């Protein structure tokens, strides 16, 4: 059956949009092939780690209560550590989201009087209340606990300001945090090469500084992770890249043994750390999701590349651009109006496998200062590795597209979004 005819006859996608799609897909075929090569390499890396640790079906059994001696849980920690180049891992379904995982790291390694420096500009919106730069006093933020915060803004909201880092980070700085993804900023995300350069810069100032990388949206997009280039902790959510669209909840932390131990004491309590925590039957989903993750991430990156190229060719400002090597799954598009943001998200939703009949509208969301429009056709609520698009309703009205469990299905949502934007 002809794909274009099916799209036209079943989704009412116009001939104009179908031609744009066909021409653009042919134009970026070298980019798509490169993404497949990265996915193949990372798949082999994960497969070898599973084999090195003798992963067995017996590891999928559920534990309850205290969860003592859960070999499946403990081995999954080791698999994550090997794949991501760390000494130790902590992978738990009970970590609610990426912000929770990052907060565990911050509260785990920082003490009253310590200083945290954000070296890649303002962190993601949901971390502002954790740090204490927004929100009510007395809510348990780092600020409430006497932890100091400094921030090195990016030059023109785009480039790392190494000179300012050298002036801000000093011998008394306890930790530096790097955000790999662009978040809700309109800039390039941080490549592993750039992260390596940042880490080298801060470690030359203070070799004992703890470098924490918010790795959300970045896992398996390149062949290296931040821990491979000197990060002390990397953090992410299992309903993003490493869960492969299968893990139903959770987060991970990987890094040095000393730092992960400190984080585990915050995740449970001192004296117990990572030795407790019933898995309740979630191990199977976390293992299988991690095994599938490199391939699924590749599908998501190809979908983002197609989406970005289509809108770039139509004259919209986009990041990343065609031909750029990607370091996360996010495609940002400057649409220029609230109406176009809504039209885009409604198209993405209409092409989703789940809740395709739902019509997204802007609304208030916990942890965000502005109203947010969000499309998400996901088997797991809020899963960003599945197809989604979102953005805060504020100028210059940027939309952030990410995910897609399969490239072939994601194309439908992208073309419906374009159909809406062009009024076809």
Secondary structure as GFF3:
##gff-version 3
##sequence-region A 1 424
A	DSSP	alpha_helix	3	11	.	.	.	ID=ss1
A	DSSP	alpha_helix	15	27	.	.	.	ID=ss2
A	DSSP	alpha_helix	29	52	.	.	.	ID=ss3
A	DSSP	three_ten_helix	57	60	.	.	.	ID=ss4
A	DSSP	alpha_helix	71	83	.	.	.	ID=ss5
A	DSSP	beta_strand	88	92	.	.	.	ID=ss6
A	DSSP	alpha_helix	98	109	.	.	.	ID=ss7
A	DSSP	beta_strand	115	118	.	.	.	ID=ss8
A	DSSP	three_ten_helix	125	127	.	.	.	ID=ss9
A	DSSP	alpha_helix	128	131	.	.	.	ID=ss10
A	DSSP	three_ten_helix	143	145	.	.	.	ID=ss11
A	DSSP	beta_strand	148	151	.	.	.	ID=ss12
A	DSSP	alpha_helix	162	168	.	.	.	ID=ss13
A	DSSP	beta_strand	173	179	.	.	.	ID=ss14
A	DSSP	alpha_helix	192	205	.	.	.	ID=ss15
A	DSSP	beta_strand	210	214	.	.	.	ID=ss16
A	DSSP	three_ten_helix	226	229	.	.	.	ID=ss17
A	DSSP	beta_strand	233	237	.	.	.	ID=ss18
A	DSSP	three_ten_helix	241	243	.	.	.	ID=ss19
A	DSSP	beta_strand	251	255	.	.	.	ID=ss20
A	DSSP	alpha_helix	257	267	.	.	.	ID=ss21
A	DSSP	three_ten_helix	273	275	.	.	.	ID=ss22
A	DSSP	alpha_helix	283	313	.	.	.	ID=ss23
A	DSSP	beta_strand	317	319	.	.	.	ID=ss24
A	DSSP	beta_strand	331	334	.	.	.	ID=ss25
A	DSSP	alpha_helix	338	350	.	.	.	ID=ss26
A	DSSP	beta_strand	372	376	.	.	.	ID=ss27
A	DSSP	beta_strand	388	392	.	.	.	ID=ss28
A	DSSP	beta_strand	398	402	.	.	.	ID=ss29
A	DSSP	alpha_helix	407	422	.	.	.	ID=ss30
###
